[in-house]
């Protein structure tokens, strides 16, 4: 009996020792040394600035984002609510995108090509298959996306209270999660100039690919207008992906040309 007890104690001790050794020598991601937040973000910004092209996806949820488009003959009371945009940017100054928005209860889509200061719009609901030399986003130029004074790099370099929130899984991708605050006036390029809020600070989350050191996603939380209650605040989700892929964007044929 004593012999059996001793063997049992010895076996348990060996198991505990083995577990301790495995714990000390194993691959423990929880104990991984995280990069310094500002250094990581600066590296990701540099990779964005030097990109020859990238894809952007911009989506909103919550309180609606209203677009005003002049020159299409819409009734004054008609409101176009922005929903989603997916497009590709080619340096230095070209963008081609598909834009979804709602007109009342109807969901509509438009194709946008912007080259320099010229914008071209095709919208089945209003233009049929014709391309118009028509401004969809007031004052927008694709080069503003990477402007050092007002673009995405400017916004990300001016995040205050930047904090490393750890390494996470984002839709199957290993990313570092950063959080902070950003001035509303600094995020026009991130939202294609469509953001409602023009003053104060917004909460911002930034997800950086762990291996590539590229900005993968930015999330902005926009407060409700002072006069609005009992609504969900607007959340902007901006994905940036497919860096440096071959892209060719050309001026469409319009009635003007």
Secondary structure, DSSP 8 states (H G I E B T S, - for coil): -HHHHHHHHHHHHHHHHHHHHHHHHS--GGG-----HHHHHHHHHHHHHT-SEEEEEEEEESS-EEE---SS---TT--EEEEEEEEEEETTTEEEEEEEEEETTEEEEEEEEEETTEEEEE-HHHHTT--B---SSTT--GGGGG-TTTSHHHHHHT-EEEEEEEEEEETTEEEEEEEEEEEGGG-TTTTTT--S--SSEEEEEEEEETTT--EEEEEEEE---TT--SS--EEEEEEEE-TT----------S--
